Amino acid sequence: MDHRSSDQNPNECARKVSTMSFSIKGGFLGFLLGVTTTGAASYYYLMDQYKVANNVVIADVVALQNSINNLEKHVKSLEGKK
């Protein structure tokens, strides 16, 4: 038996290394694409939640301002009755 017949052809070894290298690059590229997509979706979701929360705070401030205006009117009307 020839000892070299069980060894792999150098071209086959290079092809396996090249395929492994492409699979690692593809996996890394897929990971980066997934992280980027998830990050972008999270950013837009958080910005939407921020806008909703900001609108709630603004509505509360406006309601407080209206209450203060009504209280001032009521106090002025009471002072006018003296």
Secondary structure in CASP SS format (residue, H / E / C, confidence):
PFRMAT SS
TARGET T0000
AUTHOR 0000-0000-0000
METHOD secondary structure of the structure
MODEL  1
M C 1.00
D C 1.00
H H 1.00
R H 1.00
S H 1.00
S C 1.00
D C 1.00
Q C 1.00
N C 1.00
P H 1.00
N H 1.00
E H 1.00
C H 1.00
A H 1.00
R H 1.00
K H 1.00
V H 1.00
S H 1.00
T H 1.00
M H 1.00
S H 1.00
F H 1.00
S H 1.00
I H 1.00
K H 1.00
G H 1.00
G H 1.00
F H 1.00
L H 1.00
G H 1.00
F H 1.00
L H 1.00
L H 1.00
G H 1.00
V H 1.00
T H 1.00
T H 1.00
T H 1.00
G H 1.00
A H 1.00
A H 1.00
S H 1.00
Y H 1.00
Y H 1.00
Y H 1.00
L H 1.00
M H 1.00
D H 1.00
Q H 1.00
Y H 1.00
K H 1.00
V H 1.00
A H 1.00
N H 1.00
N H 1.00
V H 1.00
V H 1.00
I H 1.00
A H 1.00
D H 1.00
V H 1.00
V H 1.00
A H 1.00
L H 1.00
Q H 1.00
N H 1.00
S H 1.00
I H 1.00
N H 1.00
N H 1.00
L H 1.00
E H 1.00
K H 1.00
H H 1.00
V H 1.00
K H 1.00
S H 1.00
L H 1.00
E H 1.00
G H 1.00
K C 1.00
K C 1.00
END
